[in-house]
Amino acid sequence: MSELSLFNKDKLPAYLKDLARDEITKSMVGGGGTPKISIKGSVFRKIVGGEEVMRNEDRAMNMVVLTSATTEYRTFYAGVFKEGENSGPACWSSDGVKPDSVIPTPQHSSCAECPQNIKGSGQGDSRACRFSRWMAVALENDLEGDVLQLVLPSQSVFGKGEKGKLPLRQYAKFLDAHNLPITAVVTEMRFDTDSATPKLTFKPIRPLEKAEYDVCRERSATTDALEAITMRYTVKADVASDAGEEFETVAKAAAKLGVTKPKVAAATSDDDETPPKVKGKTKEADVQSVLDQWADDDE
């Protein structure tokens, strides 16, 4: 059996399909926080305890969005990034408006006016302060398995797209135009092979079945899901008297995150565009009819 087969519970023997992670396995995994899906090197990688435990080299993977932070986070790293170093950002924002209050030396009092937010302040024409959208997702073939953290870089969130290959914002707008929650459909995430750096695009595959939807709604309200979308960074010893203390920057807002009803915040990028429209928008769209129409238009 290949590593990839273990991603798919349908390929497991019947007596193993419904097993959950046991305490023995958890004790061996140790710390490291929420399991993650990394897109490093344009490869889907499952990270547990800070280590890669599995990879899927297919160009696409199907998942369900369980919940999401309600805005893009911002992070600024001082100096040049070096592979393998995990020093954490020098400044960050969990509301996208101002630096979090625990930061001893913020780059500016306002994210919009910060010099690190100017195009060209980073490499090339990029911004030194980066946007990212944090989500909790489950794999289509393992909805009752691990809740996985997926952190999307700005180029996977904003920008132009085309039907079947939309960045996250446009994809959410397309679904919202048809009264379809992003949490009610199976979503394909696919690497954009024209991008020099890892970039995902999104496409709806099918509506969730009632039993699947119920499972996902229940999982969206779990501690694991909240952990996946909560920004945490450690203030370094040389800049804080309480060195090593871990700050939960959005914990106080947990009750307001709407973990069972994610929403898309207003655009915060110059590259945000209106998504492609589909024919015959309906007031109360049927999920399958919208997906069928998308498929028909592709033929």
C-alpha positions in Angstrom: 0.0 0.0 0.0 1.4 3.4 -1.0 1.6 6.5 1.3 -1.1 8.1 -0.7 -3.5 5.2 -0.1 -3.4 6.1 3.6 -4.9 9.5 2.7 -7.9 7.7 1.4 -10.0 5.8 3.9 -11.9 4.1 1.0 -8.8 2.0 0.4 -8.4 0.9 3.9 -9.7 -2.5 5.2 -13.3 -2.1 6.5 -12.3 -2.8 10.1 -9.9 0.2 10.0 -12.0 2.8 8.3 -13.8 4.2 11.4 -10.8 4.3 13.7 -9.8 7.6 15.2 -6.4 8.6 16.4 -5.7 6.9 19.7 -3.9 8.1 22.8 -0.9 5.9 22.2 -0.3 7.5 18.8 -0.9 11.0 20.1 1.6 10.4 22.9 4.3 9.5 20.3 3.5 12.4 18.0 4.1 14.9 20.9 3.7 18.6 20.5 3.6 20.7 17.4 0.0 22.0 17.4 -2.6 21.5 14.7 -1.9 19.1 11.8 -1.4 21.2 8.7 -1.5 21.0 4.9 1.6 22.6 3.5 1.9 23.7 -0.1 5.7 24.1 0.0 7.3 23.4 -3.4 3.8 23.1 -5.0 3.3 19.8 -3.3 0.5 18.9 -0.8 2.2 17.8 2.4 0.7 16.7 5.6 2.6 18.2 8.6 2.2 16.7 12.1 4.2 17.8 15.0 6.3 20.1 12.7 7.4 17.1 10.6 6.2 16.0 7.1 4.4 12.6 7.5 2.8 12.3 4.1 2.7 13.9 0.7 0.4 14.0 -2.3 2.1 15.0 -5.5 -1.1 15.2 -7.6 -1.8 18.6 -8.9 -5.2 18.8 -7.2 -6.8 17.6 -3.9 -10.5 17.8 -2.8 -11.4 19.2 0.6 -14.2 20.8 2.6 -13.7 24.2 4.3 -14.9 23.7 7.9 -14.3 27.3 9.0 -12.0 30.2 8.5 -10.7 33.3 10.2 -13.0 36.2 9.2 -10.2 38.3 7.8 -6.7 38.0 6.3 -3.9 38.1 8.9 -0.8 40.1 8.3 2.8 39.1 9.2 6.1 40.9 8.8 9.4 39.0 9.0 12.6 41.0 9.6 15.6 40.1 7.6 15.9 37.5 4.8 14.1 34.2 5.2 16.3 31.2 5.6 15.1 27.6 5.1 14.8 25.7 8.3 14.7 28.8 10.6 11.5 29.2 12.6 12.0 32.6 14.3 8.5 33.9 14.0 7.4 37.3 12.7 8.6 40.7 14.1 5.2 42.2 13.7 1.7 40.8 13.0 -2.0 41.7 12.9 -4.9 39.4 13.5 -7.5 41.9 12.3 -5.6 43.3 9.3 -6.0 46.9 10.6 -3.5 47.4 13.4 -0.6 45.5 15.0 -1.6 43.2 17.9 -1.3 44.8 21.2 1.3 42.3 22.5 3.9 43.4 20.0 6.6 45.4 21.9 7.9 47.2 18.8 5.2 47.4 16.1 6.3 48.6 12.6 3.5 51.2 12.6 0.3 52.0 14.5 -1.8 51.4 11.3 -1.4 48.5 8.9 -2.6 50.6 6.0 -0.1 53.3 6.6 2.8 51.0 7.5 6.0 51.3 5.3 6.1 47.5 5.2 2.7 47.6 3.4 4.0 49.5 0.4 4.5 47.7 -2.8 8.2 47.2 -3.4 9.0 47.0 0.4 9.5 43.2 -0.1 11.3 41.3 -2.8 10.6 42.7 -6.2 7.3 44.4 -6.4 5.9 42.6 -3.3 5.0 43.9 0.1 7.2 43.1 3.0 4.1 42.6 5.2 2.3 39.5 3.9 -1.4 38.7 3.8 -2.6 35.2 4.6 -6.0 33.5 5.1 -6.1 30.8 7.8 -8.7 28.0 7.4 -9.6 24.7 9.0 -10.4 22.0 6.4 -11.1 18.3 6.1 -10.2 16.0 3.2 -13.2 14.8 1.1 -12.1 11.2 1.6 -11.6 11.6 5.4 -14.2 14.0 6.7 -14.0 12.5 10.2 -10.2 12.4 10.2 -7.8 15.2 11.3 -9.0 18.8 11.2 -6.2 20.3 9.1 -4.9 23.9 9.1 -4.5 25.4 5.6 -2.7 28.8 5.5 -3.1 30.4 2.1 -0.6 33.1 0.8 -2.0 36.3 -0.7 -1.6 35.1 -4.3 -4.0 32.2 -3.6 -6.5 34.6 -2.0 -6.5 37.7 -4.2 -6.1 38.5 -7.9 -7.6 37.6 -11.2 -9.0 34.2 -12.1 -10.9 32.3 -14.7 -13.8 29.9 -14.4 -12.7 26.7 -12.8 -9.4 28.3 -11.6 -10.4 31.0 -9.1 -8.5 32.5 -6.2 -10.2 32.1 -2.9 -11.9 35.6 -2.8 -13.4 35.2 -6.3 -14.4 31.6 -5.6 -16.2 32.7 -2.4 -17.9 35.5 -4.3 -19.1 33.1 -7.0 -20.7 30.8 -4.4 -22.2 33.7 -2.5 -23.8 35.0 -5.6 -25.8 31.8 -5.7 -26.5 31.7 -1.9 -24.1 28.7 -1.5 -22.0 28.6 1.6 -18.4 27.6 0.9 -18.8 25.1 3.8 -21.6 23.2 1.9 -19.6 22.0 -1.1 -16.6 19.8 -1.8 -13.9 22.2 -3.2 -11.1 21.2 -5.5 -7.8 23.0 -4.7 -5.4 22.9 -7.6 -1.9 24.2 -8.1 -1.5 26.9 -10.7 1.4 25.4 -12.9 2.0 28.9 -14.5 3.0 30.3 -11.1 6.7 30.4 -10.1 5.7 30.1 -6.5 3.1 27.8 -4.8 -0.3 29.1 -5.7 -3.7 27.4 -5.4 -6.9 27.9 -7.3 -10.4 26.7 -6.4 -13.4 25.1 -8.0 -16.6 23.5 -6.7 -17.0 19.8 -7.3 -20.3 18.7 -5.7 -22.6 19.5 -2.8 -22.1 17.8 0.4 -24.6 15.0 1.2 -26.8 15.6 4.3 -24.8 13.3 6.5 -21.5 14.8 5.3 -22.8 18.3 5.9 -23.8 17.4 9.5 -20.4 16.0 10.2 -18.6 19.0 8.9 -20.9 21.5 10.8 -20.1 19.6 14.0 -16.4 19.6 13.3 -16.3 23.3 12.5 -17.2 24.1 16.1 -14.5 21.9 17.7 -11.5 23.1 19.6 -9.3 21.6 16.8 -11.0 23.9 14.2 -10.6 27.0 16.4 -7.0 26.2 17.0 -6.4 26.0 13.2 -7.6 29.5 12.6 -6.1 31.2 15.7 -2.9 33.2 15.3 -0.3 32.5 17.9 3.2 33.8 18.1 5.8 34.0 20.8 7.4 37.3 21.8 11.2 36.9 21.9 13.2 37.2 25.1 15.2 40.2 23.7 12.1 42.3 23.2 9.8 41.3 26.0 10.1 41.0 29.8 7.8 38.0 29.8 9.9 36.0 27.3 8.5 32.8 26.0 4.9 33.5 26.9 2.6 32.4 24.1 -0.1 35.0 23.2 -3.4 33.8 21.8 -4.1 36.9 19.7 -7.7 36.1 18.6 -8.8 33.9 21.5 -10.9 36.7 23.0 -12.8 37.0 19.7 -13.4 33.2 19.4 -17.1 33.6 20.2 -17.3 36.2 17.4 -15.4 34.2 14.7 -18.6 32.5 13.5 -17.0 29.1 13.3 -20.2 27.5 12.0 -20.9 30.3 9.5 -17.7 31.7 7.9 -17.9 34.9 6.0 -15.6 36.7 3.6 -14.3 40.1 4.6 -14.1 43.2 2.4 -11.3 43.2 -0.1 -7.9 44.3 1.2 -5.8 43.8 -1.9 -5.3 46.0 -4.9 -5.6 42.9 -7.1 -9.1 41.9 -5.9 -11.4 41.4 -8.9 -15.0 40.6 -9.6 -15.4 36.9 -10.3 -16.7 35.4 -13.5 -20.5 35.3 -13.7 -22.6 32.3 -14.7 -25.8 32.4 -16.7 -29.2 32.6 -15.1 -28.5 33.6 -11.5 -31.3 32.4 -9.3 -32.5 33.9 -6.0 -32.5 30.6 -4.1 -30.0 28.5 -6.1 -30.0 24.7 -5.9 -26.4 23.6 -5.2 -26.3 20.8 -7.8 -27.9 22.9 -10.5 -25.2 25.6 -10.1 -22.4 23.0 -10.3 -24.1 21.3 -13.3 -24.3 24.7 -15.1 -20.6 25.3 -14.4 -19.8 21.9 -15.8 -22.0 22.5 -18.9 -20.2 25.8 -19.6 -16.9 24.0 -19.6 -17.9 21.6 -22.3 
